[in-house]
């Protein structure tokens, strides 16, 4: 009986000790000190490797055994070598105002990596933590409530007024006007933050001129309405100089790309056909509704599908000031991914779909300056099926089809540089000329041209290639390719390559 009682007391004491150790361990954090540190199934190098973690990443410690730490990792647990980490005691999140140290800091539905992504904070966005759970803090920003990892926030000093928020709710009364921009697209969304994930506050029209008070990551923060502010995409506007009055309009028109184009009574294929027109016919634009243009047609208003027309300035003729010219050529640009398909996500949170769209708009302007007509499979953040992209190309008068992408590789693989894919051997020359132009203009690593079995070039009857414009899985290269200056350079390379190809 005494032996049995002693055993029970011993087990209870051991359980209490383990429970206390668990509580203590949960209060500690492991900060990884090296890249590509192996995560194993047990506390020894003889156990199987199940993944890797990287320098400066922080994980909650579940248990310590000898020189090994058991951590919470990707919704499960694993073991890492303690001597390759720095262990720090968790302290409660201090009250006060904080700001994001990075762009695209994920806001999650729960305190952990398994939480659903609800939105993002951009660098210098200001938040006030409301509560904490481990290293995660609960915040509200731009109408979005959720959890962010506290390691990616920095406390804002009370005397520092320079770290502003990207939110449109920021007071602009004390901010001076930097300059003015002019809207260069039929309808432009004004958003609550400098990202396509920001809430749409209003829409402004082509030709409108607005003052801007901030510029960050290819976005402008403009003044609109009664003292309100919001963010617009910099690749859809042009900086202006001199005094221009807000609300100035231009003679926007659309030119039909095909014969026997249906003109309808409303903005969808479900509306009645009120007439037909032919390739080259030009119509004044009244407004844009979704992917449809409202036009003047035979003394009345009607609608034409935006994917079978080319937007122009009324009466404009394409000319080129350079010795190389694309006059008479039609190029279709295909910004990869879009809408619900964001494509690859970079180390700092860049979305491939955003980068391909901004690059496509920059490239479109350069091609038009060289004399080309430019068609696009998408011109906004929308989902377009692969079959629809090839259908647009095959049904068009395009002389070349260029699909734009940004590359990604697993984090344990170091990959950088540019490469161009072709499917049909007849397109090798096009691939070579574009690859050479991009490498020359950007200086990025030349990964060469390759055969690629991708739908948009496999099913395409036009000369077609798929471009990978850099790796966003590489932290340094991601910071390069997301800049406007890089996208200008790579667009110059593509333009130069096309001029060479059509010589």
C-alpha positions as CSV (number, residue, x, y, z in Angstrom):
1,X,0.0,0.0,0.0
2,X,2.8,2.4,0.9
3,X,4.6,1.6,-2.4
4,X,1.4,2.3,-4.4
5,X,0.9,5.6,-2.5
6,X,4.5,6.6,-3.1
7,X,4.1,5.9,-6.8
8,X,1.0,8.0,-7.1
9,X,2.7,11.0,-5.3
10,X,5.8,10.6,-7.5
11,X,3.7,10.6,-10.7
12,X,1.7,13.7,-9.5
13,X,4.9,15.5,-8.7
14,X,6.4,14.6,-12.1
15,X,3.3,15.7,-13.9
16,X,3.3,19.0,-12.0
17,X,6.9,19.6,-12.9
18,X,6.3,18.8,-16.6
19,X,3.2,21.1,-16.6
20,X,5.3,23.9,-15.0
21,X,8.1,23.4,-17.6
22,X,5.5,23.6,-20.3
23,X,4.2,26.9,-19.0
24,X,7.7,28.3,-18.8
25,X,8.7,27.0,-22.2
26,X,5.6,28.5,-23.8
27,X,6.7,31.9,-22.5
28,X,10.0,31.7,-24.4
29,X,10.8,32.4,-28.0
30,X,13.5,30.9,-30.3
31,X,15.0,33.4,-32.7
32,X,16.7,31.6,-35.5
33,X,20.3,32.7,-36.1
34,X,21.2,31.0,-39.4
35,X,19.5,30.4,-42.8
36,X,18.3,26.9,-43.7
37,X,18.3,25.5,-40.2
38,X,16.9,22.0,-40.2
39,X,13.6,21.1,-38.4
40,X,13.6,17.5,-37.2
41,X,11.1,15.0,-35.8
42,X,13.2,14.6,-32.7
43,X,16.0,16.1,-30.5
44,X,19.0,14.8,-32.4
45,X,20.6,14.9,-35.8
46,X,19.7,11.2,-36.3
47,X,16.0,12.1,-36.6
48,X,14.4,12.8,-40.0
49,X,14.4,16.4,-41.4
50,X,10.9,17.7,-42.0
51,X,11.6,21.2,-43.1
52,X,13.8,24.3,-42.6
53,X,13.6,27.7,-40.9
54,X,15.6,30.8,-41.6
55,X,17.5,33.6,-39.9
56,X,15.6,36.1,-37.8
57,X,12.4,34.1,-37.8
58,X,10.8,33.6,-34.3
59,X,9.0,30.6,-33.0
60,X,7.3,29.7,-29.7
61,X,9.2,27.1,-27.7
62,X,7.1,24.2,-26.6
63,X,9.8,22.1,-24.8
64,X,13.5,22.0,-24.2
65,X,15.5,18.7,-24.1
66,X,19.3,18.7,-23.7
67,X,20.6,21.2,-26.4
68,X,17.4,21.0,-28.6
69,X,14.2,23.0,-28.7
70,X,10.8,21.8,-29.7
71,X,9.0,24.7,-31.5
72,X,5.6,25.5,-32.9
73,X,6.2,25.6,-36.7
74,X,3.7,25.8,-39.6
75,X,0.8,24.5,-37.4
76,X,2.8,21.5,-36.1
77,X,5.9,20.9,-33.9
78,X,9.5,20.1,-34.7
79,X,12.9,20.2,-33.1
80,X,15.8,22.6,-33.8
81,X,19.3,22.9,-32.4
82,X,19.3,25.3,-29.5
83,X,22.9,26.4,-30.2
84,X,21.8,27.8,-33.6
85,X,19.1,30.0,-32.0
86,X,18.8,32.8,-29.5
87,X,16.3,32.2,-26.7
88,X,14.5,35.2,-25.3
89,X,11.9,35.5,-22.7
90,X,8.5,36.6,-23.8
91,X,7.3,40.0,-22.5
92,X,3.8,41.3,-22.7
93,X,3.1,43.6,-25.7
94,X,3.7,47.1,-24.5
95,X,0.8,49.6,-24.8
96,X,1.1,52.5,-27.2
97,X,1.3,53.1,-30.9
98,X,3.3,50.9,-33.3
99,X,4.0,50.8,-37.0
100,X,4.8,48.1,-39.4
101,X,8.5,47.6,-40.3
102,X,7.7,45.9,-43.6
103,X,5.3,46.0,-46.6
104,X,2.6,43.4,-46.9
105,X,2.6,42.3,-43.2
106,X,-0.2,39.8,-43.0
107,X,-3.2,40.4,-40.9
108,X,-4.6,37.0,-39.8
109,X,-8.0,35.8,-38.4
110,X,-6.3,34.1,-35.5
111,X,-3.0,34.3,-33.6
112,X,-0.9,31.9,-35.6
113,X,0.3,31.0,-39.1
114,X,-2.8,28.9,-39.6
115,X,-5.0,32.0,-39.4
116,X,-6.7,33.0,-42.6
117,X,-5.2,36.1,-44.2
118,X,-7.7,39.0,-44.0
119,X,-5.5,41.8,-45.2
120,X,-2.1,43.5,-45.0
121,X,-0.2,46.3,-43.3
122,X,2.2,48.3,-45.5
123,X,5.5,49.7,-44.2
124,X,4.9,52.6,-41.7
125,X,1.2,51.8,-41.3
126,X,0.3,52.9,-37.7
127,X,-1.7,50.6,-35.4
128,X,-2.5,50.4,-31.7
129,X,-2.4,46.8,-30.3
130,X,-5.6,46.0,-28.4
131,X,-4.5,42.6,-26.9
132,X,-1.8,40.0,-27.3
133,X,-1.4,36.2,-27.5
134,X,2.2,35.1,-27.3
135,X,4.1,37.1,-29.9
136,X,0.9,37.9,-31.8
137,X,-1.0,41.2,-31.3
138,X,-4.6,42.1,-32.2
139,X,-5.0,45.3,-34.2
140,X,-7.5,47.1,-36.4
141,X,-6.5,48.9,-39.6
142,X,-8.5,50.3,-42.4
143,X,-11.7,48.5,-41.3
144,X,-9.8,45.1,-40.9
145,X,-9.4,43.5,-37.5
146,X,-7.0,40.7,-36.9
147,X,-3.7,39.4,-35.6
148,X,-0.2,40.3,-36.7
149,X,3.2,39.0,-35.5
150,X,4.7,41.4,-33.0
151,X,8.3,40.9,-34.2
152,X,7.4,42.9,-37.4
153,X,6.1,45.9,-35.5
154,X,8.1,48.7,-34.0
155,X,7.0,51.1,-31.3
156,X,6.4,54.7,-32.5
157,X,8.0,57.3,-30.4
158,X,5.6,59.9,-29.2
159,X,7.8,62.7,-30.4
160,X,8.1,61.2,-33.9
161,X,5.6,62.4,-36.4
162,X,7.4,61.2,-39.5
163,X,6.1,57.6,-39.5
164,X,2.8,58.2,-41.1
165,X,0.0,55.7,-41.9
166,X,-0.9,54.6,-45.4
167,X,-4.5,54.8,-44.5
168,X,-6.7,57.3,-46.1
169,X,-8.0,58.2,-42.7
170,X,-4.7,60.0,-42.0
171,X,-5.2,63.7,-41.5
172,X,-3.7,65.6,-44.4
173,X,-4.2,69.1,-43.1
174,X,-0.5,69.5,-42.0
175,X,0.9,67.8,-45.1
176,X,2.2,69.9,-47.9
177,X,1.4,69.2,-51.6
178,X,4.3,67.5,-53.4
179,X,2.9,67.8,-56.9
180,X,0.1,66.8,-59.2
181,X,-0.9,63.7,-61.2
182,X,-3.2,63.2,-64.2
183,X,-5.4,60.1,-64.5
184,X,-4.3,58.0,-67.5
185,X,-7.0,55.3,-67.5
186,X,-10.8,55.5,-68.1
187,X,-11.7,54.8,-64.4
188,X,-9.2,54.7,-61.6
189,X,-9.9,53.3,-58.1
190,X,-8.9,55.4,-55.1
191,X,-8.0,53.1,-52.3
192,X,-7.7,53.2,-48.5
193,X,-4.0,52.1,-48.6
194,X,-1.2,51.8,-51.1
195,X,-2.1,48.3,-52.3
196,X,-4.7,46.7,-54.5
197,X,-5.9,45.1,-51.3
198,X,-7.1,48.5,-50.0
199,X,-10.8,49.3,-49.8
200,X,-12.1,51.2,-52.8
201,X,-13.2,54.6,-51.5
202,X,-14.2,56.2,-54.8
203,X,-13.4,56.2,-58.5
204,X,-12.0,59.1,-60.6
205,X,-12.0,59.6,-64.4
206,X,-9.4,59.8,-67.1
207,X,-7.9,63.3,-67.5
208,X,-8.6,64.4,-63.9
209,X,-5.8,66.2,-62.3
210,X,-5.2,65.8,-58.5
211,X,-2.7,67.0,-55.9
212,X,-0.7,64.3,-54.2
213,X,0.8,64.6,-50.7
214,X,2.8,61.3,-50.4
215,X,4.5,58.8,-52.8
216,X,5.4,55.3,-51.8
217,X,6.1,52.0,-53.6
218,X,4.7,53.3,-57.0
219,X,1.5,54.7,-55.4
220,X,0.4,58.3,-54.9
221,X,-1.7,59.6,-52.0
222,X,-4.0,62.2,-53.5
223,X,-6.4,64.7,-52.2
224,X,-10.0,64.3,-53.4
225,X,-13.5,65.3,-52.4
226,X,-13.8,67.6,-49.3
227,X,-10.3,67.2,-47.9
228,X,-10.3,63.4,-48.1
229,X,-7.3,61.5,-49.1
230,X,-6.7,58.1,-50.8
231,X,-4.1,56.1,-52.8
232,X,-3.9,55.5,-56.5
233,X,-1.7,53.3,-58.6
234,X,1.3,55.2,-60.0
235,X,1.4,53.2,-63.2
236,X,-2.0,54.4,-64.1
237,X,-1.3,58.1,-63.8
238,X,1.2,60.7,-65.2
239,X,2.9,63.3,-63.1
240,X,2.1,66.8,-64.4
241,X,3.8,70.2,-64.1
242,X,2.3,73.7,-64.1
243,X,-1.2,74.7,-63.1
244,X,-3.9,72.4,-64.2
245,X,-7.5,72.4,-63.0
246,X,-9.0,69.3,-61.5
247,X,-11.6,67.7,-63.7
248,X,-9.9,68.3,-67.1
249,X,-11.0,65.8,-69.7
250,X,-9.5,64.3,-72.9
251,X,-11.1,63.0,-76.0
252,X,-11.0,59.3,-75.2
253,X,-12.1,56.9,-77.9
254,X,-12.0,53.2,-78.7
255,X,-11.0,51.6,-82.0
256,X,-12.5,48.3,-83.0
257,X,-10.1,45.4,-83.5
258,X,-12.5,43.1,-85.5
259,X,-15.1,43.2,-88.3
260,X,-18.7,42.6,-87.5
261,X,-18.3,43.7,-83.9
262,X,-21.6,43.7,-81.9
263,X,-22.8,47.0,-80.4
264,X,-25.2,46.3,-77.6
265,X,-27.8,48.2,-75.5
266,X,-26.1,47.4,-72.2
267,X,-22.8,46.3,-70.6
268,X,-23.0,42.5,-71.1
269,X,-23.6,39.9,-73.8
270,X,-27.1,39.4,-72.4
271,X,-28.2,42.8,-73.8
272,X,-29.8,43.3,-77.3
273,X,-27.5,43.9,-80.3
274,X,-28.4,47.4,-81.6
275,X,-25.9,47.4,-84.5
276,X,-22.6,46.2,-85.8
277,X,-19.4,48.0,-86.8
278,X,-16.0,47.0,-88.3
279,X,-12.3,46.9,-87.7
280,X,-10.8,50.4,-87.5
281,X,-14.1,52.1,-86.7
282,X,-13.6,54.7,-83.9
283,X,-16.2,55.8,-81.3
284,X,-16.1,58.4,-78.5
285,X,-16.2,57.0,-75.0
286,X,-18.8,58.3,-72.5
287,X,-17.9,56.1,-69.6
288,X,-16.5,52.7,-68.7
289,X,-18.6,50.1,-66.9
290,X,-16.7,47.1,-65.8
291,X,-15.0,45.6,-68.9
292,X,-17.4,47.5,-71.2
293,X,-17.2,50.9,-72.8
294,X,-20.3,53.2,-73.1
295,X,-20.0,54.9,-76.5
296,X,-21.8,57.3,-78.8
297,X,-23.2,55.2,-81.7
298,X,-25.5,56.5,-84.5
299,X,-26.8,59.4,-82.4
300,X,-27.5,57.3,-79.3
301,X,-25.6,55.6,-76.5
302,X,-24.5,51.9,-76.7
303,X,-21.9,49.5,-75.3
304,X,-19.0,47.6,-76.7
305,X,-16.8,44.9,-75.1
306,X,-13.5,46.3,-73.8
307,X,-11.5,43.2,-74.7
308,X,-12.1,43.6,-78.5
309,X,-11.2,47.2,-78.8
310,X,-8.2,49.4,-78.4
311,X,-8.4,52.6,-76.3
312,X,-7.0,55.6,-78.1
313,X,-7.1,59.4,-78.0
314,X,-9.6,60.6,-80.6
315,X,-7.9,61.1,-83.9
316,X,-4.4,60.2,-82.5
317,X,-1.9,58.6,-84.9
318,X,0.9,56.4,-83.6
319,X,4.4,57.7,-84.2
320,X,7.8,56.8,-83.0
321,X,10.6,59.2,-82.2
322,X,13.2,56.4,-82.0
323,X,15.3,55.0,-84.8
324,X,13.7,51.6,-84.1
325,X,10.0,51.4,-84.7
326,X,7.1,49.1,-84.0
327,X,4.8,51.1,-86.2
328,X,2.2,48.9,-87.8
329,X,2.7,46.1,-85.3
330,X,0.1,44.9,-82.7
331,X,1.4,43.4,-79.5
332,X,-0.9,41.6,-77.0
333,X,0.3,41.7,-73.4
334,X,-0.8,39.1,-70.9
335,X,-0.2,40.1,-67.3
336,X,-0.1,36.7,-65.5
337,X,-2.6,35.7,-62.8
338,X,-5.1,38.2,-61.3
339,X,-8.2,38.4,-59.2
340,X,-8.6,35.3,-57.0
341,X,-5.3,33.9,-58.5
342,X,-2.5,36.0,-56.9
343,X,0.3,33.8,-58.3
344,X,3.5,33.5,-56.3
345,X,3.9,35.5,-53.1
346,X,7.4,37.0,-52.4
347,X,9.5,36.9,-49.3
348,X,8.2,40.4,-48.3
349,X,4.7,39.7,-49.4
350,X,4.7,40.9,-53.0
351,X,1.9,39.4,-55.1
352,X,2.9,38.3,-58.6
353,X,-0.4,39.4,-60.0
354,X,0.2,43.0,-58.8
355,X,3.7,43.0,-60.2
356,X,2.7,41.7,-63.6
357,X,-0.1,44.2,-64.0
358,X,2.0,47.2,-63.1
359,X,4.8,46.0,-65.4
360,X,2.3,45.5,-68.2
361,X,1.0,49.1,-67.9
362,X,4.5,50.5,-68.1
363,X,5.4,48.2,-71.0
364,X,2.2,49.2,-72.8
365,X,3.2,52.9,-72.7
366,X,6.7,52.2,-74.0
367,X,5.4,50.0,-76.9
368,X,2.9,52.7,-77.9
369,X,5.7,55.3,-77.9
370,X,7.5,53.0,-80.3
371,X,4.5,53.0,-82.6
372,X,2.8,49.7,-81.7
373,X,-0.9,49.0,-81.0
374,X,-1.2,47.3,-77.7
375,X,-3.9,44.8,-76.5
376,X,-4.1,43.4,-73.0
377,X,-5.8,40.2,-71.7
378,X,-6.5,42.1,-68.5
379,X,-6.0,45.7,-67.5
380,X,-7.1,45.5,-63.8
381,X,-7.0,43.1,-60.9
382,X,-9.4,40.5,-62.3
383,X,-9.3,36.7,-63.0
384,X,-9.0,35.7,-66.6
385,X,-9.0,32.0,-67.5
386,X,-6.1,30.6,-69.5
387,X,-8.4,29.5,-72.2
388,X,-9.8,33.0,-72.5
389,X,-6.3,34.5,-72.8
390,X,-5.4,32.3,-75.7
391,X,-8.8,32.8,-77.3
392,X,-8.3,36.6,-77.2
393,X,-4.9,36.1,-78.8
394,X,-5.9,33.8,-81.6
395,X,-8.9,35.9,-82.4
396,X,-6.9,39.1,-82.6
397,X,-4.7,40.7,-85.1
398,X,-1.7,40.5,-82.8
399,X,1.8,40.1,-84.3
400,X,3.2,38.8,-81.0
401,X,1.8,37.6,-77.6
402,X,3.9,38.2,-74.5
403,X,2.9,36.6,-71.2
404,X,4.4,38.4,-68.1
405,X,5.3,36.5,-64.9
406,X,7.6,36.8,-61.9
407,X,9.4,33.6,-60.8
408,X,9.5,31.8,-57.5
409,X,11.5,28.8,-56.0
410,X,11.4,27.0,-52.7
411,X,13.1,29.0,-49.9
412,X,15.9,26.4,-49.6
413,X,16.9,27.0,-53.3
414,X,18.8,30.1,-54.2
415,X,17.5,31.2,-57.6
416,X,17.8,34.6,-59.3
417,X,17.6,36.0,-62.8
418,X,15.6,36.2,-66.0
419,X,14.5,33.6,-68.5
420,X,12.1,33.3,-71.5
421,X,10.0,30.3,-72.4
422,X,8.8,29.2,-75.8
423,X,6.7,26.2,-76.8
424,X,6.8,26.1,-80.7
425,X,10.3,26.0,-82.2
426,X,9.3,28.8,-84.6
427,X,9.2,31.2,-81.6
428,X,12.9,30.6,-80.6
429,X,14.1,33.7,-82.3
430,X,11.4,35.9,-80.6
431,X,12.4,34.3,-77.2
432,X,16.1,35.0,-77.9
433,X,15.6,38.6,-78.9
434,X,13.5,39.4,-75.9
435,X,15.8,37.6,-73.5
436,X,18.8,39.5,-74.8
437,X,17.1,42.9,-74.6
438,X,16.0,42.3,-71.0
439,X,19.4,41.1,-69.8
440,X,21.1,44.1,-71.5
441,X,18.8,46.6,-69.9
442,X,18.5,45.2,-66.4
443,X,21.8,43.5,-65.7
444,X,20.0,40.6,-64.0
445,X,21.4,37.0,-64.3
446,X,20.8,35.5,-67.8
447,X,19.1,32.2,-67.3
448,X,18.6,31.8,-71.1
449,X,15.6,30.7,-73.2
450,X,13.9,27.4,-72.4
451,X,11.2,25.1,-73.8
452,X,8.0,25.6,-71.7
453,X,4.8,23.6,-71.8
454,X,2.5,26.4,-70.7
455,X,-1.1,26.7,-71.9
456,X,-0.9,30.4,-73.0
457,X,2.0,29.6,-75.4
458,X,1.1,26.0,-76.3
459,X,-2.4,26.8,-77.5
460,X,-1.4,30.1,-79.1
461,X,-1.2,30.4,-82.9
462,X,0.5,33.8,-82.7
463,X,4.2,34.2,-82.1
464,X,4.2,33.8,-78.3
465,X,6.5,33.6,-75.4
466,X,6.3,33.6,-71.6
467,X,8.7,35.9,-69.7
468,X,9.9,35.3,-66.1
469,X,11.0,38.7,-65.0
470,X,12.9,37.9,-61.8
471,X,12.5,35.8,-58.6
472,X,10.4,37.2,-55.8
473,X,11.3,34.2,-53.6
474,X,14.8,35.8,-53.3
475,X,14.6,38.6,-50.8
476,X,17.1,40.9,-52.5
477,X,15.8,40.4,-56.0
478,X,12.2,40.9,-54.8
479,X,13.2,44.4,-53.5
480,X,14.7,45.1,-57.0
481,X,11.9,43.9,-59.3
482,X,9.1,45.6,-57.3
483,X,10.5,49.1,-58.0
484,X,9.2,51.3,-60.8
485,X,12.8,51.8,-62.1
486,X,13.4,48.1,-62.6
487,X,10.0,47.7,-64.4
488,X,10.9,50.6,-66.6
489,X,14.2,49.0,-67.5
490,X,12.8,45.5,-68.2
491,X,10.1,47.1,-70.3
492,X,12.8,48.9,-72.3
493,X,14.5,45.5,-72.8
494,X,11.3,43.9,-74.1
495,X,10.6,46.8,-76.4
496,X,14.2,46.7,-77.7
497,X,13.9,42.9,-78.2
498,X,10.7,43.3,-80.2
499,X,12.2,46.0,-82.5
500,X,15.1,43.6,-83.1
501,X,12.7,40.7,-83.8
502,X,10.7,42.6,-86.4
503,X,13.6,44.0,-88.3
